[in-house]
Amino acid sequence: MKKNVVIIILALVSIISVDAQNEVIGGYVKKGGTDNGINATSRFPMYSVMKFPQALYVADFLIRNNIELNTEVMVRKDKLMQDTWSPMLKTFEGQKTFTYSELLDLSLQKSDNNACDILFERCGSPGEVEKYIRNLGFKDIRIQKTEKQMHERPSDSNKNWCTPQAIVNLLEWFIAHHNDNEPLRYIWKLMEECQTGGDRLPTAVPSSAKVIHKTGTGCPLPSGQPSGICDVGIIILDNGQQFPIAVFITNPSSQSKIVDVAKQLLEL
């Protein structure tokens, strides 16, 4: 019995060692009635891309509960994570009110981890967000952990995962429904003005194109590179064509890899 345990453990160590050295690429795009993918049905950690489906849930929550975007929420600084990516921390001491529109702005445009968790606390847990997304028909998008939980245990980021195909299908839903109500229109505007990842999808397309997108970045590895990088979004060309696209890289060899993969998918 002991031999079997040792063999299993050694096998697991071997698998983990190999995975830690290998770059894994995933991507998917819908373009002009056709699609193109690389590992399109494989699972990839979303990291902060998770804040996009969360925002869709928040929009639904606000509409269902007749809550306006300008409704204020009181936030105490001492209740927030202090050692995480959170631009909001620099804006106040003690306590301050933030509107839902400001929290969505911080979460989507600036990828603020505390803003994301405040939205979880005020609007619904990761499980409730996942249930909403599944009820829309998207089964391969899982949201189970908050930013705080992932911060305390980085391996938990693997529990917020999606397939490139599923997130592109959700982006396609967003294209069809972004004008349904004010919160969804606002989310579209925020993602169009995203302040992170200018060197990712936006660099892969002509400068005249619009990119409505959300990025994600994993924890740093000993090599200095992040454990993963991703960008998902909607590319809008001058002629009005709209292409939902997603690129995920685990153990990336370089930060520019998203651009290379996106160009390959788009055949640019």
DRENKOLBA-652096 format. One record per residue (C-alpha): residue number from 0; residue in three letters; x, y, z. Coordinates in nm, 3 decimals, m for minus. Each point is the difference from the previous one (the first is absolute). Example, Ala and Ser with C-alpha at 12.3 -4.5 7.8 and 13.67 -1.06 7.14 Angstrom:
<sites>
SITE    n  res       c1       c2       c3
SITE    0  ALA    1.230   m0.450    0.780
SITE    1  SER    0.137    0.344   m0.066
</sites>
This chain:
<sites>
SITE    n  res       c1       c2       c3
SITE    0  MET    0.000    0.000    0.000
SITE    1  LYS    0.281    0.238    0.087
SITE    2  LYS    0.169   m0.069   m0.336
SITE    3  ASN   m0.316    0.101   m0.187
SITE    4  VAL   m0.022    0.326    0.195
SITE    5  VAL    0.362    0.085   m0.078
SITE    6  ILE   m0.045   m0.079   m0.369
SITE    7  ILE   m0.312    0.217   m0.023
SITE    8  ILE    0.170    0.291    0.174
SITE    9  LEU    0.307   m0.025   m0.224
SITE   10  ALA   m0.225   m0.009   m0.306
SITE   11  LEU   m0.182    0.314    0.112
SITE   12  VAL    0.327    0.182    0.065
SITE   13  SER    0.116   m0.095   m0.349
SITE   14  ILE   m0.319    0.130   m0.161
SITE   15  ILE    0.017    0.328    0.193
SITE   16  SER    0.366    0.049   m0.096
SITE   17  VAL   m0.074   m0.050   m0.368
SITE   18  ASP   m0.301    0.234    0.009
SITE   19  ALA    0.204    0.269    0.174
SITE   20  GLN    0.244    0.004   m0.293
SITE   21  ASN   m0.251   m0.011   m0.285
SITE   22  GLU   m0.187    0.289   m0.155
SITE   23  VAL   m0.363   m0.087   m0.069
SITE   24  ILE   m0.198    0.207   m0.250
SITE   25  GLY   m0.375    0.028   m0.032
SITE   26  GLY   m0.203    0.222   m0.225
SITE   27  TYR   m0.320    0.034   m0.194
SITE   28  VAL   m0.155    0.255   m0.234
SITE   29  LYS   m0.325    0.031   m0.193
SITE   30  LYS    0.064    0.189   m0.320
SITE   31  GLY   m0.238    0.060   m0.287
SITE   32  GLY   m0.207   m0.313    0.051
SITE   33  THR    0.303   m0.223    0.056
SITE   34  ASP    0.197   m0.088    0.309
SITE   35  ASN    0.363   m0.075    0.075
SITE   36  GLY    0.139   m0.152    0.315
SITE   37  ILE    0.300   m0.141    0.185
SITE   38  ASN   m0.083   m0.226    0.296
SITE   39  ALA   m0.337    0.172   m0.014
SITE   40  THR   m0.174   m0.247    0.233
SITE   41  SER    0.283   m0.030    0.254
SITE   42  ARG   m0.029    0.161    0.344
SITE   43  PHE    0.205    0.309    0.085
SITE   44  PRO    0.010    0.215    0.316
SITE   45  MET   m0.178    0.331   m0.062
SITE   46  TYR    0.181    0.213    0.260
SITE   47  SER   m0.152    0.350   m0.031
SITE   48  VAL   m0.192   m0.093   m0.315
SITE   49  MET   m0.243   m0.135    0.262
SITE   50  LYS   m0.100    0.363    0.065
SITE   51  PHE   m0.177    0.008   m0.340
SITE   52  PRO   m0.263   m0.272    0.071
SITE   53  GLN   m0.027    0.140    0.353
SITE   54  ALA   m0.087    0.342   m0.145
SITE   55  LEU   m0.275   m0.158   m0.214
SITE   56  TYR   m0.144   m0.152    0.316
SITE   57  VAL    0.021    0.335    0.182
SITE   58  ALA   m0.193    0.162   m0.285
SITE   59  ASP   m0.273   m0.263    0.036
SITE   60  PHE   m0.001    0.042    0.380
SITE   61  LEU   m0.043    0.377   m0.026
SITE   62  ILE   m0.284   m0.030   m0.251
SITE   63  ARG   m0.183   m0.270    0.199
SITE   64  ASN    0.022    0.202    0.321
SITE   65  ASN   m0.075    0.342   m0.156
SITE   66  ILE    0.337    0.136    0.115
SITE   67  GLU    0.148    0.292   m0.194
SITE   68  LEU    0.363    0.011   m0.105
SITE   69  ASN    0.044    0.317    0.207
SITE   70  THR   m0.112   m0.172    0.322
SITE   71  GLU    0.273    0.040    0.261
SITE   72  VAL    0.175   m0.268    0.205
SITE   73  MET    0.200    0.080    0.314
SITE   74  VAL    0.350   m0.147   m0.002
SITE   75  ARG    0.237   m0.019    0.297
SITE   76  LYS    0.366   m0.006   m0.094
SITE   77  ASP    0.101   m0.217    0.297
SITE   78  LYS   m0.229   m0.276   m0.131
SITE   79  LEU    0.180   m0.015   m0.336
SITE   80  MET    0.305   m0.201   m0.108
SITE   81  GLN    0.300    0.229    0.029
SITE   82  ASP    0.259   m0.208   m0.187
SITE   83  THR   m0.175   m0.056   m0.330
SITE   84  TRP   m0.053    0.186   m0.327
SITE   85  SER   m0.253    0.263    0.102
SITE   86  PRO    0.022    0.358   m0.133
SITE   87  MET   m0.299    0.095    0.217
SITE   88  LEU    0.219   m0.025    0.313
SITE   89  LYS    0.183    0.317   m0.102
SITE   90  THR   m0.320    0.202   m0.025
SITE   91  PHE   m0.110    0.014    0.364
SITE   92  GLU    0.069   m0.056    0.370
SITE   93  GLY   m0.247   m0.124    0.260
SITE   94  GLN   m0.320   m0.050   m0.193
SITE   95  LYS   m0.156    0.123   m0.321
SITE   96  THR   m0.309   m0.057   m0.211
SITE   97  PHE    0.033   m0.146   m0.349
SITE   98  THR   m0.282   m0.032   m0.250
SITE   99  TYR   m0.061   m0.327   m0.181
SITE  100  SER    0.115    0.173   m0.318
SITE  101  GLU    0.329    0.092    0.171
SITE  102  LEU    0.049   m0.354    0.128
SITE  103  LEU   m0.062   m0.143   m0.349
SITE  104  ASP    0.240    0.258   m0.142
SITE  105  LEU    0.271   m0.102    0.249
SITE  106  SER   m0.058   m0.371   m0.055
SITE  107  LEU   m0.025   m0.006   m0.380
SITE  108  GLN    0.217    0.290   m0.113
SITE  109  LYS    0.269   m0.010    0.268
SITE  110  SER   m0.040   m0.365    0.107
SITE  111  ASP   m0.024    0.100    0.367
SITE  112  ASN   m0.016   m0.315    0.214
SITE  113  ASN   m0.167    0.167    0.298
SITE  114  ALA   m0.271    0.151   m0.220
SITE  115  CYS   m0.067   m0.346   m0.142
SITE  116  ASP   m0.042   m0.148    0.347
SITE  117  ILE   m0.227    0.284    0.114
SITE  118  LEU   m0.225   m0.086   m0.295
SITE  119  PHE    0.004   m0.365    0.108
SITE  120  GLU   m0.096    0.106    0.353
SITE  121  ARG   m0.275    0.243   m0.102
SITE  122  CYS   m0.151   m0.175   m0.301
SITE  123  GLY    0.069   m0.370    0.017
SITE  124  SER    0.261   m0.267    0.075
SITE  125  PRO    0.217   m0.174   m0.261
SITE  126  GLY   m0.247   m0.289    0.007
SITE  127  GLU   m0.290    0.232   m0.079
SITE  128  VAL    0.194    0.155   m0.287
SITE  129  GLU    0.078   m0.346   m0.139
SITE  130  LYS   m0.364   m0.104    0.029
SITE  131  TYR   m0.111    0.309   m0.195
SITE  132  ILE    0.253   m0.068   m0.277
SITE  133  ARG   m0.103   m0.366   m0.017
SITE  134  ASN   m0.365    0.100   m0.022
SITE  135  LEU    0.089    0.210   m0.303
SITE  136  GLY    0.115   m0.326   m0.159
SITE  137  PHE    0.376    0.011    0.055
SITE  138  LYS    0.105   m0.316    0.183
SITE  139  ASP    0.378    0.021   m0.039
SITE  140  ILE    0.053    0.315    0.205
SITE  141  ARG    0.063   m0.063    0.369
SITE  142  ILE    0.025    0.269    0.269
SITE  143  GLN    0.060   m0.134    0.350
SITE  144  LYS    0.250    0.229    0.175
SITE  145  THR    0.024    0.368    0.097
SITE  146  GLU    0.310    0.211   m0.057
SITE  147  LYS    0.081   m0.024    0.371
SITE  148  GLN   m0.017   m0.379   m0.007
SITE  149  MET    0.230   m0.012   m0.304
SITE  150  HIS    0.235    0.248    0.166
SITE  151  GLU    0.024   m0.217    0.311
SITE  152  ARG    0.040   m0.320   m0.201
SITE  153  PRO    0.123    0.068   m0.357
SITE  154  SER   m0.074   m0.356   m0.113
SITE  155  ASP   m0.370    0.081    0.047
SITE  156  SER    0.018    0.211   m0.315
SITE  157  ASN   m0.032   m0.330   m0.188
SITE  158  LYS   m0.353   m0.032    0.140
SITE  159  ASN   m0.113    0.304   m0.201
SITE  160  TRP    0.034   m0.145   m0.348
SITE  161  CYS   m0.153    0.002   m0.344
SITE  162  THR    0.059   m0.142   m0.342
SITE  163  PRO    0.094    0.249   m0.273
SITE  164  GLN   m0.306   m0.111   m0.197
SITE  165  ALA   m0.238    0.059    0.291
SITE  166  ILE    0.125    0.350    0.080
SITE  167  VAL   m0.018    0.095   m0.369
SITE  168  ASN   m0.359   m0.124   m0.006
SITE  169  LEU   m0.068    0.222    0.303
SITE  170  LEU    0.159    0.294   m0.183
SITE  171  GLU   m0.230   m0.075   m0.294
SITE  172  TRP   m0.296    0.013    0.242
SITE  173  PHE    0.130    0.336    0.124
SITE  174  ILE    0.011    0.133   m0.356
SITE  175  ALA   m0.367   m0.094   m0.042
SITE  176  HIS   m0.114    0.135    0.339
SITE  177  HIS    0.226    0.295    0.092
SITE  178  ASN   m0.274    0.249   m0.085
SITE  179  ASP   m0.268   m0.178    0.207
SITE  180  ASN    0.036    0.231    0.299
SITE  181  GLU    0.209    0.282    0.147
SITE  182  PRO    0.235   m0.219    0.210
SITE  183  LEU    0.089   m0.217   m0.301
SITE  184  ARG    0.060    0.308   m0.217
SITE  185  TYR    0.223    0.137    0.275
SITE  186  ILE    0.200   m0.325    0.020
SITE  187  TRP    0.055    0.015   m0.378
SITE  188  LYS    0.129    0.358    0.034
SITE  189  LEU    0.234   m0.094    0.286
SITE  190  MET    0.148   m0.293   m0.191
SITE  191  GLU    0.045    0.219   m0.306
SITE  192  GLU    0.204    0.235    0.220
SITE  193  CYS    0.189   m0.280    0.180
SITE  194  GLN    0.321    0.134    0.156
SITE  195  THR    0.186   m0.332    0.022
SITE  196  GLY    0.149   m0.217   m0.273
SITE  197  GLY    0.068    0.263   m0.263
SITE  198  ASP    0.285   m0.224   m0.116
SITE  199  ARG   m0.228   m0.303   m0.044
SITE  200  LEU   m0.305   m0.022   m0.232
SITE  201  PRO    0.010    0.371   m0.098
SITE  202  THR    0.354   m0.048   m0.136
SITE  203  ALA   m0.110   m0.293   m0.216
SITE  204  VAL   m0.247    0.201   m0.210
SITE  205  PRO    0.012    0.315   m0.214
SITE  206  SER    0.018    0.321    0.203
SITE  207  SER   m0.334    0.109   m0.149
SITE  208  ALA   m0.178   m0.301    0.154
SITE  209  LYS   m0.187    0.018    0.330
SITE  210  VAL    0.065   m0.266    0.264
SITE  211  ILE   m0.252   m0.065    0.277
SITE  212  HIS    0.196   m0.227    0.232
SITE  213  LYS    0.101   m0.128    0.344
SITE  214  THR    0.343   m0.131    0.096
SITE  215  GLY    0.128   m0.244    0.259
SITE  216  THR    0.345   m0.068    0.148
SITE  217  GLY    0.112   m0.280    0.231
SITE  218  CYS    0.241    0.010    0.293
SITE  219  PRO    0.371    0.034   m0.081
SITE  220  LEU    0.210   m0.316   m0.032
SITE  221  PRO    0.363   m0.030    0.120
SITE  222  SER    0.103    0.086   m0.357
SITE  223  GLY   m0.171    0.338    0.038
SITE  224  GLN   m0.260   m0.081   m0.262
SITE  225  PRO   m0.365   m0.026    0.114
SITE  226  SER   m0.156   m0.346    0.030
SITE  227  GLY   m0.240    0.100   m0.272
SITE  228  ILE   m0.123    0.291   m0.211
SITE  229  CYS   m0.326    0.043   m0.188
SITE  230  ASP   m0.211    0.250   m0.185
SITE  231  VAL   m0.358   m0.040   m0.122
SITE  232  GLY   m0.197    0.251   m0.198
SITE  233  ILE   m0.186    0.122   m0.304
SITE  234  ILE    0.188    0.148   m0.295
SITE  235  ILE   m0.198    0.250   m0.206
SITE  236  LEU    0.147    0.094   m0.338
SITE  237  ASP   m0.065    0.318   m0.199
SITE  238  ASN   m0.253   m0.183   m0.218
SITE  239  GLY   m0.205   m0.093    0.308
SITE  240  GLN    0.100   m0.367    0.013
SITE  241  GLN    0.017   m0.134    0.357
SITE  242  PHE    0.220   m0.292    0.100
SITE  243  PRO   m0.021   m0.147    0.353
SITE  244  ILE    0.339   m0.145    0.089
SITE  245  ALA    0.178   m0.153    0.299
SITE  246  VAL    0.366   m0.087    0.055
SITE  247  PHE    0.138   m0.184    0.303
SITE  248  ILE    0.366   m0.083    0.062
SITE  249  THR    0.112   m0.217    0.293
SITE  250  ASN    0.371    0.026    0.091
SITE  251  PRO    0.056    0.267   m0.268
SITE  252  SER    0.344    0.026   m0.158
SITE  253  SER   m0.053    0.374   m0.046
SITE  254  GLN   m0.261    0.270    0.057
SITE  255  SER   m0.032    0.050   m0.376
SITE  256  LYS   m0.129   m0.352   m0.058
SITE  257  ILE   m0.365    0.113    0.010
SITE  258  VAL    0.063    0.228   m0.298
SITE  259  ASP    0.159   m0.283   m0.199
SITE  260  VAL   m0.284   m0.242    0.073
SITE  261  ALA   m0.271    0.259   m0.068
SITE  262  LYS    0.151    0.081   m0.339
SITE  263  GLN    0.015   m0.370   m0.081
SITE  264  LEU   m0.365   m0.047    0.093
SITE  265  LEU   m0.110    0.309   m0.190
SITE  266  GLU    0.227   m0.086   m0.292
SITE  267  LEU    0.141    0.353   m0.004
</sites>
